[in-house]
């Protein structure tokens, strides 16, 4: 069946000028995989971190059947499903969590290289631990986002790592011969770190924003939250990452119930384990969702957000705008969105327009904390 990667859509993820659903790295990965002497049989191909379906659907168009796929972002998972339906391959791809069921018996794995070495280490560990002993991993990305350290990470899990020639500013790493197919899966993941100054232990899977640390923007936000709607019975940690804001709020406000939500599977798993290790699982509910889609209108008195401002590698304000709009919908009348952002992004007019009256709570040379109140 003819298939054009250019027809792929990013929706429901942010779309716009300069935000493409596939690129030269996807095409190079597909070409390198096609050149292998021994291709996978039905059910033996796995695709990991395929942004919007280019690798899975490109493989299906080339004849692969029973393709298993894992995408960290729920928006990518939904984009793949929609793209597969339009291309006529809905029955050939199946999304699964990162784990044994995804990888058992896999003889070929296609991977978009993550920018995080921790994410690469965790994924490579799962592959080495559960794929077939003759598995071949074809992992590629844009040269500007690759480093020699990626070869070292893969070399810790595989006996042989080969590097392709660059093409259109993209490159592929091909790994073979897992060092020990019976190694524990994802050795060392997730990881935990105690932050005595906050009274919280953070748990993080590979690739989660800031890992088990607390980035300086979030730390600055946490310093201001004592005055954030102090009588609120419930709150939301939006784009929760490892769950630090949810855990800190629940730790300091014993009667508060918190919803922590993120579109990343790794983040949701990390936040869930952070809540458990701190004995807060009974008051923190964690969901993997696109923004606040699971919460009803006008339902929450307090939402806290450190918004991401990258879509993949591109700087784009569309993600923040989407989250601000969602917060405006979910805030109860008189409720507040507390937000930290890099001052140079100048989000205040956007917050005023999308949410409501916005006041500056704190500002330092790098970050601004604001509180935006929904009219009511």
Buried (B, 14 or more C-beta within 10 A) or exposed (E): EEBEBEEBBBBBBBBEEEBBBBBBBBBBBBBBBEEEEEBBEEBBBBBBBBBBBBBBBBBBBEEBBBBBBBBBBBBBBBBBBBBBEBBEBBEBBBBBEBEEEBBBBBBBBBBBBBBBBBBBBBBBBBBBBBBBEEBBBBBBBBBEBBEEEBBEBBBBBBEEBEEBEBBEEBBBBBBEBBEEBEBEBBBEBBBBBEBEEBEBBBBBBBBBBBBBBBBEBBBBBBEBBEEBBEEBEBBBBBBBBBBBBBBBBBBBBEEBBBBBBBBBBBBBBBBBBBBBBBEBBEBBBBBBBBBBBEBEEBBBBBBBBBBBBEBBEBEBBBBBBBBBBBBBBBBBEEBBBBBBBEBEBEBBEBBEEBBBEBEEBBEEEEBBBBBBBBEE
